[in-house]
């Protein structure tokens, strides 16, 4: 493994400070922003597998599912662009919101955007819960998307800014942990509400999204502002007092001076979107685009979106498919805990590479298992219980590989590698790329399943192989580097150093 040690004149600074209760609580509360994203990821797939929901809003899908013959292609019974639009429309809205939020968050701070995100998500949840027509579902999904875009743009930045650099990885992972908890809770509620005899269970599943929305709104009210955001808005004295509180020491002069210098650089940049294209930001920009792109091409989110549909497609009953999705959601949440305790010990590269190798092996084996049993028409006949358990276990191991690597690191690394002057714009690029490809994959997944069948897992495996090589060759280790000293990492890398001025500080490269 290639490691890039920071030494000599470019050695990073060692800021004093400790993991205070204030910081832990701030990151814990801010992570509520991940709940709204996770809840939606988990809830949509379960709802779209409920017959009363399909019968009311997507009768053609319901008819196809219930009238399909054993001789028909089982992989195609959920292939509906209208149905996938219900899931994927949210992510186009999130893309738009993240771009707008990048400008607003510089002017009003991270907390205000978090609150707006929660409010928009609340409105979308209410509209979906009381929906009577498909257009109400779609408008509700768009509002949910605006909320998620705001939260995903602001929360990872906020957590990276308040966390001490020694604990930044673990604390930032709480955002991904919240996403996985949201997914698991959604899966549990889907399983419970699907059993309601009045056929209205889907309303409760969609409507319960108001709970995480209220949590993030409440959290945004009580959270302290990050020192970087306060300085960016000219509140220097308040920023210094807050830095003392979150670091648990009065010895913060060096870190405060560096934050002030970064802020001066930020003020000199009038057009951060244009500045992002400058040569000195080329390494960071490459990862802000490549990491979310590859994260979606792992295929993980389609498993989270459509796990119940996927399991129904390969022969599970309705209840069994929801139960399997719940098991996978639990595995996802538990595995994310592993990353919290390992990311600052073993580093980002190690988790990326191990997770990539684990996902690659699992996807190949899952493709072989489904192909051997289900063939090209997706009809397994009688599905033995042991075979079903084997498939679920394989998917769980694959999910675990993602959950302690590409899942949390996909949010952590882009949020920690950019200097303040372009940080908000860069995070918007990261979220936008994530949302674009989340939309594309969500929209075409059922069509891909129909045409590629079990080969769909091989398709994703090819991208997992490519992205693992990409990380091995080009990603330097960012563990233990103060966020305002991150430029040193790129100066020390054998490839990226040609883009970065030697010994350049953030303020000297604007």
Secondary structure as UniProt FT lines:
FT   HELIX           8..10
FT   HELIX           21..30
FT   HELIX           32..47
FT   TURN            48..49
FT   HELIX           51..57
FT   HELIX           59..67
FT   TURN            70..71
FT   HELIX           74..76
FT   TURN            77..78
FT   HELIX           81..108
FT   HELIX           110..129
FT   HELIX           134..162
FT   HELIX           165..167
FT   HELIX           168..193
FT   TURN            194..195
FT   TURN            197..198
FT   HELIX           201..207
FT   HELIX           209..222
FT   HELIX           227..232
FT   TURN            233..234
FT   HELIX           236..247
FT   HELIX           253..268
FT   HELIX           272..275
FT   TURN            276..277
FT   HELIX           279..281
FT   HELIX           282..296
FT   TURN            297..298
FT   HELIX           300..313
FT   TURN            314..315
FT   HELIX           318..346
FT   HELIX           348..374
FT   TURN            375..378
FT   HELIX           385..403
FT   TURN            404..405
FT   HELIX           406..416
FT   HELIX           420..452
FT   TURN            453..454
FT   HELIX           455..474
FT   TURN            479..480
FT   HELIX           483..485
FT   HELIX           487..491
FT   TURN            494..495
FT   HELIX           496..499
FT   TURN            502..503
FT   HELIX           506..508
//
